[in-house]
Structures are given as C-alpha cells and as structure tokens.
C-alpha cells in the first residue's frame, strides 16, 4: 500500500512537472492563453490595450500577431547540458510594424526574461528566455505579467528577483548620429580621399617616384603598399630576421586566446562540455597566452637598446630625449585614437543581435568618461578601461619614458649598470612575490578568501618591468658582441636549447595540475613563486632563441621564424593588435542563435576573425599609420637640421 502511494505521489509530481514544462516549452502561447486571467491594474494602459489587440489578432490568425507569438523563446534545449539561453527569433520580433489605426502603429520589443526553469529539475538555476512585447510595455509591465504567468504554471518566483531589465530590451529605433559619429565618418572619408588623390597623382602624373612631393608620398597607397610588402633578404647586421616570426606568432597567440574567451562567453548549447575542456592540458595553452604579451615586452626592451645605442654612437653618447618621446607618442597615438573612434562610434552600426553587448570585451560607453586616460597612456592604473587591451600600450609607453635612464647608464657605466639592472629585476620579482603573499592576490577566479588581483599583479608597470629589463640587458649584450661569431660545440647548443624549451614549457604547463572544475586551487605561495619567476624565465628562454638564430644555431626554428613571409604581417602587427578585438566583438555579438563549443569551432571562428583583422589592419595602415609615420619622420628630421645661414655678399658685388 505504501509503495502504491509513493508511486502515485511520484507520478503526480512528474505529471505536474510535465505540465509546467509544456507551459514553458510554448511560453508565448501559454502567455496569451492565460492573459485574460491576469490582473492588469498595475500595467500601463496603452500596454494592456496593445496586448489585447495582439490577443484579438491571434484569434483571427493574423500574420503579424502570429509572428509576435512565434518570436518568443521557450524552455532551452539542453538545460541539463548547461544551456540557459533561448534566443527566440530576434529579427522576427523587431520587424513587427503593424498599422493599427491612421495615427498609431504597433511595434515589437525584444527582451530577455530570467525565469526559474531549474525548478523543473529540482535546481535553483534560471534561464534567459526571449520574449516579444509591444513597445508600449516597459520592463516593469513585463515583470508583472510574467510573474502572474509563473504563478499559473506553478513556479515560485522570489519577490526580490527582477525577471526583466530594460537593459536587455531592444527595439528597431536607433539613436541619431551625434557630432562625434559624424566627425568619425567625415574623418574616414577625408583620409580615404587623400589616399585616393595621392595614389592617382603617383600613378598618372609622376614619372620618377623619387621626385614625389613629401605629402603625396606620405598618402600614396602605391608607395606605402610597396614598403609594406617589400621583402628584405639583405644581410644587414642591424636586422634580426627571426624577430618578425616571434612578433607574428605572439600576435596570433593573442588573437587565438581572445577568441576562446569570446567562445566561452557565447550562448553555447553544450556549456557542460566547457568544464570538461577546462580540465584538458590544451586549456593551459590558451590560458597562458598572456605570455605572448611578455614576448612583446621583451622585444620592446631589446629593440630600444639596439636602436638608440646606434643613435647615441652617432651623437657621441648624447640622447635627444624630447625628440625620443615626441617620436614615440606621435607614431603610436594616431592609430590608437582612430581605433577609439571606430570602437565607440562606428562598431554599433556594423551589426546587431539579441546578445549584442553581452559577449564583448568592453563596455565602450566608458570611453565617454575616461577616453583621455588612454591617450595619456595611464589606463593600466584604472580598472575601467576604454579599449581594455590597450593596457599593454600604456605599460610599454611608461617603460619607454624610463628608457633614457637605463640607456645612459649602460652607455656610460657599462657592466656596472648592467649589474644594477640585474639587481633591480630581482627586487621587482621579490616585490611581486611579496605583494601576492601579503595581500592574498591571485590571477585565478576562486571561491575562497583569495582576492582577484589583476589590477595589482597584471597591469601595473612595476610587475611588468622585469620582462622588459631582461630584453634591455639582452639588447646591451648584442651591442657588445656586434659582429662577433660564437663557436659553440653541439653539446652546449643542445643544452641551451633544452633549457630554453624547458623554461617555455614549464611557464605554460606548470599550473596544469590545478586546472579543471574539481581540481584543488593552487596555493597562493605556489602561484606567487610561479608568477614572479616566469616573468624572468620566459624572456630568458627567448634570449637563447634569438641568439641561436642570429649565430646560426637556430636550425628549423630559424628557418621558420626568419622566413621573409612574416615581414608584411610583422609590419601590420601594431594595427592588428589594436583592431583584432573589433572583429571578435562584431562576429560574436551579432550571433542570433545558440552556438556550439568545441576546439574546431573556435578554430573556424579564429580564421575568420584573423582574416578580417589583417584586411582592416591594411586599410588602417594605408589611411593612418603609414602617412602619420612618414609625416612625423619628415617633420622631426627637418627640425633636426640647422637652418641655413644667409650668404654674405661681397661689397663689390652689392655695389654693382
């Protein structure tokens, strides 16, 4: 008898769950079926009238009303696999534009409602389900109506919970262009016109390219494209060919890693597979793509020394510091400022979709408040950043501002200054270690008392300077050994290659035992040791890679990294770094249906983003970077030349 009662009770519960599940599976239909049972006293009058109009049109099988019903989302497929989003049909809802009377039109409004679907599975999880209401209904009206619908379906809703927020709602109306948007469009048009006219003049009116006026040469697409795609195969002792490959591989790694971040934030139908992927060793290759930025810092420090020491040799040890700063700022800032305009003002007009703004890297409305921090290169000291990945440019600029101190010290005091820099590297690494231990900072998202420490152990200059200083010391070593050939036996070469590869592999894979959903969090002491030591180990490994390639011990690595095919992309790397997020944001935010997460799908996403990034980088290079670099170089070189003195005319000649 007891068994029979238990079976009947379970059957009743199951039947109730099935009934509620059916209601959620046909959410829009259930809403309009129950609408006459709702209390509409607290709902806006015009909203209630429009809903009644939709209900009447549904009774007559009117096409526009059926579309409004059809555009609703439903119980997400694969809830037990972690799918908590049902996107409905975004465009179908927003295309509703029904003329009700001569002076009134009913339009659709697409929103997300956060509903307690987890109760069907004895869970507390909620799902974001698309709903389509008339535009006269605001989020408060929808909240009131959907609460009553949940009550009719037997689902409990927390009184403090907000089911619909206005920020998730979208309509067909777009804000008109403001003055800055118009300025951005005009600026792009003017730059394009300059390039077009200069290129036409170059092609049709100039027989000798060497006689081109400087302004025409700066904007000519023919001249700038020739410089971009020109492959250099000469044996210039100041040229380190393997750096092109290192720079390009680091850029590709950064873009690939960012694509995974976008993919993990997308409305994946198989979210549980993401946790399985998170426990695989391959996940570490993606997580540690942050080391690619350390490669950029290493290259920056090395090239500062190698380039400026040549200038100091020509100037008898003197360094023109104002010109050094001005040249750096004027070469980097035009592209960065142009990128800010495109991200903030033009990106919203390139696409639209139900999740627009939720999967992006940044909230670009922040730029309206703190745009000047980016142009001053101090945004790494603030959490809210306009174009967040430009933090690297801020740190690099700050290190560049400090570079004259190290350049002058190395040039005057040589090895004593180098020893002091080694000591400074150890002090900075010790400071990073102590900061993490004392303040309990971590780079990982954890549930214990450990704090997320990115603003203090990832972005500041003092925690990034050690990698840059290793590059400075290596650049000084190359300066001292310029033109010298090192004869190393095979044992020494293989030993250094094994050490270098070990450093690189340990930097990427050391935290793999702590990866995965159920893995033990890495102890803060271990992570502090890891982070402070790998900031030195990674550039040290790169020192050997560059040295081996220069001295003929690179083998296959040198054949790959020093390939001339890397040179055009290497010249575009600055623009590509700035603008790759543009297409990653665009291609993810315009998603209209649920996606599927897998390594292969991310790879497909990557090649699309990478291809469009290279194309846009070329356009920006032709429009902004190359002309500005040419004009800045022309201006600074002319400013450097002394003004000619007036010729002294003999008195006899003057009298005649």
C-alpha positions as CSV (number, residue, x, y, z in Angstrom):
1,X,0.0,0.0,0.0
2,X,2.8,2.4,0.9
3,X,4.7,1.6,-2.3
4,X,1.5,2.3,-4.3
5,X,1.1,5.7,-2.5
6,X,4.8,6.6,-3.3
7,X,4.3,5.6,-6.9
8,X,1.1,7.7,-7.2
9,X,2.9,10.6,-5.5
10,X,5.9,10.5,-7.8
11,X,3.5,10.1,-10.8
12,X,1.6,13.2,-9.6
13,X,4.9,15.2,-9.2
14,X,6.1,14.0,-12.6
15,X,2.8,15.0,-14.3
16,X,2.9,18.4,-12.7
17,X,6.5,18.9,-13.9
18,X,5.4,17.8,-17.4
19,X,2.6,20.2,-17.4
20,X,4.9,23.1,-16.3
21,X,7.5,22.0,-18.8
22,X,4.9,22.1,-21.6
23,X,3.9,25.6,-20.5
24,X,7.5,26.8,-20.7
25,X,8.0,25.0,-24.0
26,X,5.2,27.0,-25.5
27,X,5.8,30.1,-23.4
28,X,4.3,32.7,-25.8
29,X,1.2,30.6,-26.5
30,X,0.8,29.9,-22.7
31,X,1.1,33.7,-22.0
32,X,-1.7,34.8,-24.4
33,X,-3.8,31.8,-23.3
34,X,-3.6,32.9,-19.7
35,X,-3.7,36.7,-20.4
36,X,-7.4,37.0,-19.7
37,X,-6.8,35.6,-16.2
38,X,-4.1,38.2,-15.4
39,X,-4.7,41.3,-13.2
40,X,-3.8,44.3,-15.4
41,X,-4.4,47.1,-12.8
42,X,-0.7,47.8,-12.4
43,X,0.1,47.6,-16.1
44,X,0.3,50.6,-18.3
45,X,-3.0,51.3,-20.0
46,X,-1.6,51.5,-23.5
47,X,0.4,48.3,-22.9
48,X,-2.7,46.5,-21.8
49,X,-4.6,47.7,-24.9
50,X,-1.9,46.6,-27.2
51,X,-1.7,43.1,-25.6
52,X,-5.5,42.9,-26.1
53,X,-5.0,43.9,-29.7
54,X,-2.4,41.1,-30.2
55,X,-4.7,38.6,-28.5
56,X,-7.6,39.6,-30.7
57,X,-5.4,39.3,-33.8
58,X,-4.2,35.9,-32.7
59,X,-7.8,34.7,-32.5
60,X,-8.2,35.8,-36.2
61,X,-4.9,34.1,-37.2
62,X,-3.5,37.4,-38.3
63,X,0.0,37.1,-39.7
64,X,1.8,39.8,-37.7
65,X,0.3,38.6,-34.4
66,X,1.4,35.1,-35.2
67,X,4.9,36.4,-35.8
68,X,5.0,38.1,-32.4
69,X,3.9,34.8,-30.8
70,X,6.4,32.8,-32.9
71,X,9.3,35.0,-32.0
72,X,9.2,34.1,-28.3
73,X,11.8,31.8,-26.8
74,X,10.9,28.6,-25.0
75,X,12.4,26.1,-22.5
76,X,16.0,25.9,-23.7
77,X,17.0,22.7,-25.3
78,X,19.8,21.0,-23.4
79,X,19.1,22.6,-19.9
80,X,20.8,19.6,-18.3
81,X,23.8,20.2,-20.5
82,X,24.1,23.8,-19.1
83,X,22.2,25.7,-21.8
84,X,20.4,28.5,-20.1
85,X,19.5,30.8,-23.1
86,X,16.7,30.6,-25.5
87,X,17.1,33.4,-28.1
88,X,13.8,33.1,-29.9
89,X,13.7,35.0,-33.2
90,X,15.2,38.5,-32.8
91,X,14.6,39.8,-36.2
92,X,11.0,38.4,-36.4
93,X,10.1,40.4,-33.3
94,X,11.7,43.7,-34.3
95,X,10.2,43.6,-37.8
96,X,6.7,43.8,-36.4
97,X,5.4,47.2,-37.5
98,X,1.6,46.9,-37.8
99,X,-0.6,49.8,-38.6
100,X,-3.5,49.7,-36.1
101,X,-5.1,53.0,-37.0
102,X,-4.3,56.0,-39.1
103,X,-2.3,57.6,-36.3
104,X,-1.0,54.6,-34.4
105,X,1.5,51.7,-35.2
106,X,2.2,48.7,-33.0
107,X,5.8,47.6,-33.0
108,X,7.7,44.7,-31.4
109,X,10.1,44.9,-28.5
110,X,12.6,42.1,-27.8
111,X,13.7,41.4,-24.2
112,X,15.2,38.6,-22.1
113,X,13.2,37.3,-19.1
114,X,15.1,35.5,-16.4
115,X,12.7,32.6,-15.4
116,X,13.1,29.9,-12.8
117,X,13.2,26.8,-15.1
118,X,15.5,25.0,-12.8
119,X,12.5,24.1,-10.6
120,X,11.5,21.5,-13.2
121,X,14.7,19.7,-12.4
122,X,15.0,20.3,-8.6
123,X,17.5,23.1,-9.2
124,X,17.8,26.8,-8.4
125,X,19.1,27.8,-11.8
126,X,17.4,30.3,-14.0
127,X,17.2,30.7,-17.8
128,X,17.2,33.7,-20.0
129,X,14.3,33.3,-22.4
130,X,13.4,35.7,-25.2
131,X,10.0,37.4,-25.0
132,X,8.4,39.8,-27.5
133,X,6.0,42.5,-26.3
134,X,4.6,45.7,-27.8
135,X,7.0,48.6,-27.4
136,X,4.5,50.4,-25.1
137,X,5.3,47.8,-22.4
138,X,8.3,48.6,-20.3
139,X,10.3,46.1,-18.2
140,X,8.1,46.7,-15.2
141,X,4.9,45.8,-17.1
142,X,6.6,42.6,-18.4
143,X,7.8,41.7,-14.9
144,X,4.3,42.0,-13.5
145,X,2.7,39.9,-16.3
146,X,5.4,37.2,-16.3
147,X,5.1,36.8,-12.5
148,X,1.5,36.0,-12.9
149,X,2.3,33.6,-15.7
150,X,4.8,31.8,-13.5
151,X,2.1,31.5,-10.8
152,X,-0.3,30.0,-13.3
153,X,2.4,27.4,-14.2
154,X,3.1,26.6,-10.6
155,X,6.6,28.0,-10.5
156,X,7.7,30.0,-7.5
157,X,9.4,33.4,-8.1
158,X,11.4,35.2,-5.5
159,X,9.7,38.5,-4.6
160,X,13.1,40.4,-4.8
161,X,14.1,38.8,-8.1
162,X,13.9,41.0,-11.3
163,X,12.6,39.0,-14.2
164,X,13.1,41.6,-16.9
165,X,15.5,44.5,-17.0
166,X,15.3,47.3,-19.6
167,X,19.0,46.9,-20.5
168,X,18.2,43.5,-22.1
169,X,15.4,45.0,-24.3
170,X,15.9,46.1,-27.9
171,X,13.7,47.9,-30.4
172,X,14.2,48.9,-34.0
173,X,14.8,52.5,-33.2
174,X,18.4,53.7,-33.3
175,X,19.8,56.9,-31.8
176,X,20.6,59.5,-34.4
177,X,24.3,60.2,-35.2
178,X,25.9,62.5,-32.7
179,X,28.6,65.0,-33.6
180,X,31.4,62.7,-32.9
181,X,30.0,59.9,-35.0
182,X,29.6,62.4,-37.9
183,X,33.1,63.6,-37.3
184,X,34.4,59.9,-37.4
185,X,32.6,59.3,-40.8
186,X,33.9,62.6,-42.2
187,X,37.5,61.8,-41.0
188,X,37.4,58.4,-42.6
189,X,36.1,59.9,-45.8
190,X,38.7,62.7,-45.9
191,X,41.6,60.3,-45.2
192,X,40.2,58.0,-47.9
193,X,40.0,61.0,-50.3
194,X,43.6,62.0,-49.5
195,X,44.9,58.5,-50.2
196,X,42.9,58.2,-53.5
197,X,44.1,61.6,-54.8
198,X,47.7,60.9,-53.8
199,X,47.6,57.5,-55.4
200,X,46.2,58.8,-58.6
201,X,48.8,61.6,-58.7
202,X,51.5,59.0,-58.1
203,X,50.2,56.7,-60.9
204,X,49.4,59.2,-63.6
205,X,51.4,62.4,-63.0
206,X,54.7,61.4,-61.7
207,X,57.2,59.5,-63.9
208,X,60.0,59.4,-61.3
209,X,58.9,58.1,-57.9
210,X,61.9,59.6,-56.2
211,X,60.7,63.1,-57.2
212,X,57.3,62.7,-55.4
213,X,56.4,65.6,-53.1
214,X,56.6,64.5,-49.5
215,X,52.9,65.0,-48.8
216,X,52.0,62.9,-51.8
217,X,54.5,60.2,-50.8
218,X,53.0,60.1,-47.3
219,X,49.5,59.3,-48.5
220,X,50.2,57.3,-51.7
221,X,48.8,53.8,-51.4
222,X,51.2,52.7,-54.1
223,X,54.3,53.9,-52.1
224,X,53.0,52.6,-48.7
225,X,51.9,49.2,-50.1
226,X,55.3,48.8,-51.8
227,X,57.0,49.5,-48.4
228,X,54.7,47.1,-46.6
229,X,55.1,44.1,-49.0
230,X,58.7,44.7,-49.8
231,X,60.7,41.6,-48.6
232,X,64.2,42.3,-47.3
233,X,66.7,39.5,-47.9
234,X,69.9,41.5,-47.4
235,X,72.4,40.7,-44.7
236,X,72.0,43.9,-42.7
237,X,73.8,43.4,-39.4
238,X,71.2,45.6,-37.7
239,X,68.4,43.4,-38.9
240,X,67.4,40.4,-36.8
241,X,65.1,38.5,-39.1
242,X,63.8,36.0,-36.5
243,X,62.1,38.8,-34.6
244,X,59.5,39.0,-37.4
245,X,58.4,35.5,-36.7
246,X,58.4,35.9,-33.0
247,X,56.3,39.0,-33.2
248,X,53.8,37.4,-35.6
249,X,53.5,34.2,-33.6
250,X,52.8,36.1,-30.4
251,X,50.2,38.2,-32.2
252,X,48.5,35.0,-33.5
253,X,48.6,33.5,-30.0
254,X,46.9,36.6,-28.5
255,X,44.1,36.6,-31.1
256,X,43.6,32.9,-30.7
257,X,43.4,33.2,-26.9
258,X,40.9,36.1,-27.1
259,X,38.7,34.0,-29.5
260,X,38.5,31.4,-26.8
261,X,37.4,34.0,-24.2
262,X,34.6,35.1,-26.6
263,X,33.6,31.5,-27.3
264,X,33.3,30.7,-23.6
265,X,31.0,33.7,-23.2
266,X,28.8,32.8,-26.1
267,X,25.3,31.2,-25.8
268,X,26.6,27.6,-26.1
269,X,24.1,24.8,-26.2
270,X,26.7,22.5,-24.6
271,X,28.0,24.5,-21.7
272,X,28.9,21.4,-19.6
273,X,31.5,20.5,-22.3
274,X,33.3,23.7,-21.4
275,X,34.1,22.3,-18.0
276,X,35.4,19.1,-19.5
277,X,37.5,21.2,-21.8
278,X,38.8,23.2,-18.9
279,X,40.4,20.0,-17.4
280,X,42.4,19.2,-20.6
281,X,46.1,20.1,-20.9
282,X,45.3,22.1,-24.0
283,X,43.4,24.6,-21.8
284,X,46.8,25.7,-20.4
285,X,48.0,26.7,-23.9
286,X,45.0,29.1,-24.1
287,X,45.2,30.3,-20.5
288,X,48.9,31.1,-20.8
289,X,48.6,33.1,-24.0
290,X,49.3,36.0,-21.7
291,X,52.9,35.1,-22.1
292,X,52.7,36.4,-25.7
293,X,52.4,39.9,-24.2
294,X,55.7,39.2,-22.3
295,X,57.2,38.4,-25.7
296,X,56.2,41.9,-26.8
297,X,57.8,43.5,-23.7
298,X,61.0,41.5,-24.2
299,X,61.2,42.6,-27.9
300,X,60.4,46.2,-26.9
301,X,63.3,46.4,-24.4
302,X,65.7,44.7,-26.7
303,X,64.9,47.0,-29.7
304,X,65.0,50.2,-27.6
305,X,68.7,49.5,-26.7
306,X,69.7,48.3,-30.2
307,X,68.2,51.3,-32.0
308,X,69.0,54.0,-29.5
309,X,72.6,52.9,-29.0
310,X,73.2,53.4,-32.7
311,X,71.8,56.9,-32.4
312,X,74.0,57.6,-29.3
313,X,77.1,56.4,-31.2
314,X,76.3,58.9,-34.0
315,X,75.8,61.7,-31.4
316,X,78.9,61.0,-29.3
317,X,76.9,59.5,-26.4
318,X,74.2,62.2,-26.4
319,X,70.5,61.3,-26.5
320,X,67.8,63.7,-27.7
321,X,65.2,62.8,-25.1
322,X,62.4,65.3,-26.2
323,X,62.7,64.0,-29.7
324,X,62.7,60.4,-28.5
325,X,59.5,61.0,-26.5
326,X,57.8,63.0,-29.2
327,X,58.6,60.5,-31.9
328,X,57.2,57.6,-29.9
329,X,54.0,59.4,-28.9
330,X,53.2,60.7,-32.4
331,X,53.8,57.3,-34.0
332,X,51.5,55.3,-31.7
333,X,48.7,57.7,-30.8
334,X,47.1,58.4,-34.2
335,X,46.2,54.7,-34.7
336,X,45.1,54.4,-31.1
337,X,42.9,57.5,-31.3
338,X,41.5,56.3,-34.6
339,X,40.7,52.9,-33.0
340,X,38.8,54.6,-30.2
341,X,36.6,56.4,-32.7
342,X,35.9,53.2,-34.6
343,X,35.2,51.1,-31.5
344,X,33.0,53.7,-29.7
345,X,31.2,55.3,-32.6
346,X,31.1,53.0,-35.6
347,X,31.1,49.5,-34.2
348,X,27.4,49.8,-33.0
349,X,26.4,50.4,-36.6
350,X,28.2,47.4,-38.1
351,X,25.8,44.8,-36.5
352,X,23.1,44.0,-34.1
353,X,21.7,41.0,-32.3
354,X,20.0,39.6,-29.2
355,X,23.2,39.3,-27.2
356,X,24.9,42.5,-28.6
357,X,27.0,44.0,-25.8
358,X,26.9,40.9,-23.5
359,X,29.8,39.0,-25.1
360,X,32.0,41.9,-25.9
361,X,35.3,42.6,-24.1
362,X,34.5,46.1,-23.1
363,X,31.6,48.4,-22.3
364,X,32.6,51.2,-24.8
365,X,30.3,53.7,-23.1
366,X,33.1,54.0,-20.5
367,X,35.1,55.8,-23.2
368,X,32.8,58.8,-22.9
369,X,34.2,59.4,-19.4
370,X,37.9,58.3,-19.5
371,X,39.0,58.5,-23.1
372,X,41.8,60.8,-22.1
373,X,43.4,58.2,-19.9
374,X,44.0,56.1,-22.9
375,X,45.6,58.9,-24.9
376,X,47.8,59.7,-21.9
377,X,48.8,56.1,-21.7
378,X,47.9,55.7,-18.0
379,X,44.8,53.5,-18.3
380,X,46.6,50.5,-16.8
381,X,46.2,52.1,-13.4
382,X,42.4,52.1,-13.6
383,X,40.0,49.1,-13.7
384,X,37.5,50.6,-16.2
385,X,39.5,51.0,-19.4
386,X,38.5,52.3,-22.8
387,X,39.7,49.6,-25.2
388,X,40.9,47.4,-22.4
389,X,43.6,45.5,-24.3
390,X,45.4,48.8,-24.9
391,X,46.8,48.4,-21.3
392,X,49.8,46.9,-23.0
393,X,50.5,50.1,-24.9
394,X,50.3,52.1,-21.6
395,X,52.9,49.9,-19.9
396,X,55.1,49.9,-22.9
397,X,54.9,53.7,-23.2
398,X,55.7,54.1,-19.5
399,X,58.7,51.8,-19.8
400,X,59.8,53.8,-22.9
401,X,59.7,57.0,-20.9
402,X,62.0,55.4,-18.4
403,X,64.3,54.0,-21.0
404,X,66.8,57.0,-21.2
405,X,67.8,56.3,-17.6
406,X,68.9,52.8,-18.5
407,X,70.3,53.8,-21.9
408,X,72.5,56.5,-20.4
409,X,73.6,54.3,-17.5
410,X,74.5,51.4,-19.8
411,X,76.4,53.6,-22.2
412,X,78.4,55.4,-19.5
413,X,79.0,52.7,-16.9
414,X,78.6,49.6,-18.9
415,X,78.7,46.4,-16.9
416,X,78.2,48.1,-13.6
417,X,74.9,49.5,-14.8
418,X,74.0,46.0,-16.2
419,X,74.7,44.5,-12.7
420,X,72.4,47.2,-11.2
421,X,69.7,46.3,-13.6
422,X,70.0,42.6,-12.7
423,X,69.6,43.6,-9.1
424,X,66.5,45.7,-10.0
425,X,65.0,42.7,-11.8
426,X,65.4,40.6,-8.6
427,X,63.9,43.4,-6.5
428,X,60.9,43.7,-8.7
429,X,60.3,40.0,-8.8
430,X,60.6,39.9,-5.0
431,X,58.1,42.7,-4.7
432,X,55.6,40.9,-6.9
433,X,56.0,37.8,-4.8
434,X,55.5,39.7,-1.5
435,X,52.5,41.6,-2.9
436,X,50.7,38.3,-3.7
437,X,51.5,36.7,-0.3
438,X,50.7,39.7,1.9
439,X,47.5,40.8,0.1
440,X,46.3,37.3,-0.9
441,X,46.2,38.2,-4.6
442,X,45.6,35.6,-7.3
443,X,45.2,35.6,-11.1
444,X,42.6,32.9,-10.9
445,X,38.8,33.2,-10.1
446,X,38.4,31.3,-6.8
447,X,35.7,30.8,-4.2
448,X,37.9,31.1,-1.2
449,X,39.3,34.2,0.6
450,X,41.9,34.8,-2.1
451,X,41.3,38.1,-4.0
452,X,41.3,38.6,-7.7
453,X,44.5,40.6,-8.1
454,X,44.6,41.6,-11.8
455,X,44.7,45.3,-11.1
456,X,47.7,44.9,-8.8
457,X,49.7,42.0,-10.3
458,X,48.9,42.0,-14.0
459,X,48.5,45.6,-15.3
460,X,50.9,47.9,-13.3
461,X,54.3,48.8,-14.8
462,X,56.4,47.6,-11.8
463,X,55.1,44.0,-12.2
464,X,55.9,44.0,-16.0
465,X,59.2,45.8,-16.0
466,X,61.3,42.7,-15.2
467,X,60.5,41.1,-18.6
468,X,61.3,44.4,-20.4
469,X,64.6,44.8,-18.4
470,X,65.7,41.3,-19.5
471,X,65.2,42.5,-23.1
472,X,67.2,45.6,-22.3
473,X,70.1,43.6,-20.9
474,X,70.0,41.2,-23.9
475,X,70.0,44.2,-26.3
476,X,73.1,45.5,-24.5
477,X,74.7,42.1,-24.8
478,X,74.0,42.1,-28.6
479,X,75.5,45.6,-28.8
480,X,78.7,44.5,-27.0
481,X,79.1,41.4,-29.2
482,X,78.1,43.1,-32.5
483,X,79.7,41.4,-35.4
484,X,81.2,38.6,-33.2
485,X,80.8,35.0,-34.1
486,X,80.5,32.5,-31.2
487,X,81.8,29.0,-31.9
488,X,79.8,26.6,-29.7
489,X,80.0,22.8,-29.7
490,X,76.9,20.6,-30.2
491,X,76.7,19.7,-26.5
492,X,76.5,23.4,-25.5
493,X,74.0,24.2,-28.2
494,X,71.7,21.2,-27.3
495,X,72.0,22.0,-23.6
496,X,70.8,25.6,-24.1
497,X,68.0,24.5,-26.4
498,X,66.8,22.0,-23.9
499,X,67.0,24.6,-21.1
500,X,65.1,27.2,-23.3
501,X,62.4,24.8,-24.3
502,X,62.1,23.6,-20.7
503,X,61.6,27.2,-19.5
504,X,58.9,27.8,-22.1
505,X,57.1,24.5,-21.4
506,X,57.2,24.9,-17.6
507,X,55.8,28.5,-18.0
508,X,52.9,27.2,-20.0
509,X,52.1,23.9,-18.2
510,X,53.2,24.4,-14.6
511,X,49.7,25.1,-13.3
512,X,48.1,22.2,-15.2
513,X,47.5,20.1,-12.1
514,X,45.3,22.8,-10.7
515,X,43.2,23.1,-13.9
516,X,39.7,21.7,-14.0
517,X,36.4,22.2,-12.2
518,X,37.1,19.9,-9.3
519,X,40.8,20.5,-9.1
520,X,42.4,21.8,-5.9
521,X,43.0,25.6,-6.1
522,X,46.7,26.4,-6.5
523,X,48.2,27.5,-3.1
524,X,48.9,31.2,-3.1
525,X,52.6,30.6,-2.3
526,X,52.9,28.3,-5.3
527,X,51.2,30.8,-7.6
528,X,53.4,33.7,-6.3
529,X,56.5,31.7,-7.0
530,X,55.2,30.8,-10.4
531,X,54.2,34.3,-11.5
532,X,57.3,36.1,-10.2
533,X,59.8,33.5,-11.7
534,X,58.1,33.0,-15.0
535,X,58.2,36.8,-15.7
536,X,62.0,36.2,-15.8
537,X,62.2,32.6,-17.2
538,X,60.1,33.4,-20.3
539,X,62.3,36.2,-21.7
540,X,65.5,34.3,-20.7
541,X,64.3,31.4,-22.9
542,X,63.6,33.9,-25.7
543,X,67.2,35.3,-25.3
544,X,68.6,31.9,-26.4
545,X,66.1,31.5,-29.3
546,X,67.1,34.9,-30.7
547,X,70.8,34.4,-30.0
548,X,70.8,30.9,-31.6
549,X,69.0,32.2,-34.7
550,X,71.5,35.0,-35.1
551,X,74.6,32.8,-34.6
552,X,73.4,30.0,-37.0
553,X,72.3,27.5,-34.3
554,X,68.6,28.0,-34.8
555,X,68.1,25.2,-37.3
556,X,64.4,24.6,-38.1
557,X,63.4,27.3,-35.6
558,X,65.4,29.9,-37.5
559,X,64.1,28.7,-40.9
560,X,60.5,29.2,-39.6
561,X,60.9,32.4,-37.6
562,X,63.2,34.2,-40.1
563,X,61.1,33.4,-43.1
564,X,60.6,36.6,-45.2
565,X,56.9,35.8,-45.4
566,X,56.5,37.1,-41.9
567,X,57.7,40.6,-42.7
568,X,54.5,42.1,-44.1
569,X,52.4,40.8,-41.2
570,X,55.1,42.0,-38.7
571,X,54.7,45.5,-40.1
572,X,51.0,45.3,-39.6
573,X,51.2,43.8,-36.1
574,X,50.6,47.1,-34.3
575,X,47.3,47.7,-36.2
576,X,46.4,44.1,-36.0
577,X,46.8,44.1,-32.2
578,X,44.7,47.2,-31.8
579,X,41.9,46.1,-34.2
580,X,41.5,42.3,-33.7
581,X,39.1,42.8,-30.9
582,X,36.9,44.8,-33.3
583,X,36.0,41.8,-35.4
584,X,35.9,39.4,-32.4
585,X,33.3,41.7,-30.8
586,X,31.4,42.1,-34.0
587,X,31.3,38.4,-35.0
588,X,30.3,37.2,-31.6
589,X,27.8,40.0,-30.7
590,X,25.8,39.5,-33.9
591,X,25.0,35.9,-33.0
592,X,21.3,35.2,-33.4
593,X,21.1,31.5,-32.4
594,X,22.7,29.2,-29.9
595,X,26.3,28.2,-30.6
596,X,28.3,25.0,-30.1
597,X,31.6,25.0,-28.2
598,X,34.5,22.9,-29.4
599,X,38.1,23.4,-30.3
600,X,37.3,23.1,-34.0
601,X,34.5,25.6,-33.9
602,X,36.8,28.1,-32.2
603,X,39.4,27.5,-34.8
604,X,36.8,28.3,-37.5
605,X,36.0,31.5,-35.6
606,X,39.7,32.4,-35.3
607,X,40.5,32.2,-39.0
608,X,37.5,34.4,-39.9
609,X,38.5,37.0,-37.2
610,X,42.2,36.8,-38.2
611,X,41.5,37.3,-41.9
612,X,39.2,40.3,-41.4
613,X,41.7,41.7,-38.9
614,X,44.5,41.6,-41.4
615,X,42.3,43.3,-44.0
616,X,41.3,46.1,-41.7
617,X,44.9,46.5,-40.4
618,X,46.0,47.0,-44.0
619,X,43.3,49.7,-44.5
620,X,44.3,51.5,-41.3
621,X,48.0,51.2,-42.2
622,X,47.3,52.9,-45.6
623,X,45.0,55.5,-44.1
624,X,46.6,56.4,-40.8
625,X,49.7,54.6,-39.7
626,X,52.0,54.9,-42.7
627,X,51.0,58.6,-43.6
628,X,51.5,59.6,-39.9
629,X,54.8,57.8,-39.6
630,X,56.1,59.4,-42.8
631,X,55.0,62.9,-41.8
632,X,56.4,62.6,-38.3
633,X,59.7,61.3,-39.6
634,X,59.8,64.1,-42.2
635,X,59.0,66.8,-39.6
636,X,61.4,65.5,-37.0
637,X,64.2,65.1,-39.5
638,X,63.7,68.7,-40.8
639,X,63.5,70.0,-37.2
640,X,66.8,68.4,-36.6
641,X,68.6,70.1,-39.4
642,X,70.1,73.5,-38.6
643,X,68.7,76.4,-40.5
644,X,71.0,77.6,-43.4
645,X,72.8,80.9,-42.7
646,X,72.3,83.7,-45.2
647,X,75.2,84.0,-47.7
648,X,77.5,87.0,-47.2
649,X,77.5,89.1,-50.3
650,X,80.8,90.9,-51.1
651,X,80.7,94.7,-51.0
652,X,81.8,95.0,-54.7
653,X,79.0,92.7,-55.8
654,X,76.5,94.5,-53.7
655,X,77.6,97.8,-55.2
656,X,77.4,96.5,-58.8
